[in-house]
Amino acid sequence: MNGSRARLPRRGALLLAGVLAAGTVVAGAGTGSAAAADPCAGTGPLPRACAQPGDLIDVTLGELHPTQAVLGFDQIFYKLGRYGSDRDEAAGGVNKRFDEWCETNGQGEAASARPGARLDDPSSFTCTVPLGKETPETIAPMKTAVVGPGGKLYLTDGHHTLTSFLEGPDGSPATRIRLRVTDNFSVLSPSAFWQRMTAEKKVWLRDENNRPLTVNQLPDRLGITHFRDDPYRSLVYFTRDIGYEVPDGATEFLEFSWGSWLRGEHDTGAYDLTAPGPYLDLVKRASKSMAALAPDAVVDDGRTAAQLGRIDAWNGGKKETGGEFAKLGRPLSDPKPGKLAEALDYKARVQAAPACTTRVTGPRNGPLTVTAGVTCLDRAVQRGPVVVRPGASLVVTGSTLDGPVQADGAAAVHLCGSRVSGPVSVSRATGPVRIGGPGCTANTVEGPVVLTGNTGGVRFAANTVTGPLVCSANLPAPAAGPGRANEVRGPRTGQCAAL
């Protein structure tokens, strides 16, 4: 028994639609005065800390806490490219994101989706398995979470899928999904909780270079901006069903174990991972080395190649011109493009931030003036105004800024996955201005946003702005791009009237 409470068999499969709509769990029932004093007694809305292993709970993406600090960005880019494409609909089908949402929600596949269907409107599409009719088979692919101290939810599987939902064309932190609870450690202290999570290998404490991390270095929420990119994690994803296959009862972070081994066998830095040919060559070499391992060869942390799903014959015993390898390599022009082509097509739309010359992390009090170089605020809490002088650059990721942001003549301004309490004004920037968009998690600005006279291109996408949005004299005009619209609670004027 993994949890601190007894497991209730198949409780999750009995969850009713009313529970899902309420966003709660059914965690037990009782009678009498003793039950009345028990916060987990009875039915109806109950605290997260009442969830039992096996329960299915309805959550928002914004309340989930990651248990890993890295993602394979190219895997995310493939999913986002596919989610934003209309080729599934053009072929008479349903967009892949609805299939994946239904599977993740324990409801099989998508059965239908009306025109304009959106993940944030579950009434706009249906799944093959109705709520309350789940089976062990439909529950098995669901993503998992552990209930921690204070009833906080820690995601132990599904970081890539749920990040893709959040960053997708109709995703946001408010997007809802169900998870399966594997353990309830809510009675533990924070230090005991992390000791238990580490001992049971429910947290991955390595960075993108396979160096150790502390739990304090984990992201506090989902969103691609809050993670580091590990190219070996993407490489493992593309070798699936070519060099390995996910075994039944797979452990958490299986793909990271393969990535740790591949790091010692292949140098991703020797390949151009923006071009299909070199990338496909790397996948071929990596997957062949995986399949060539002896079943009892230790791959990572005592686990063998057989335990990690090493495939018996490379590419299922088929030639390069067939099987999963051939599917992976199909070009974007193919009626059914390969995952690699779709990933690289989306990746080409992601605007890279300039390299940091100064980095600010953690809390910082007082005004911040950027006079030269590239100042990066990374998971920082900046209390005070930020001013960017001509020729300097500002990159803000996963941070909280308590005060205004003003940039005049900057070389570049990137604002991703952050919250600003105050106005944001960017004028006469000579380089890119990116506030949300591909590869840049949306922001919240509690105040007006003014974008004027910028000549390096302006991307403003999927953000929440509580004040007016004013844009003028930008060349070219600001673009939002496909996907979720900006939520602006004030007037939109000038070039931003349609954003």
Summary of the structure (lengths in Angstrom):
residues: 499
radius of gyration: 23.6
end to end distance: 51.9
largest distance: 71.0
contacts: 1728
relative contact order: 0.09
helix: 27%
strand: 24%
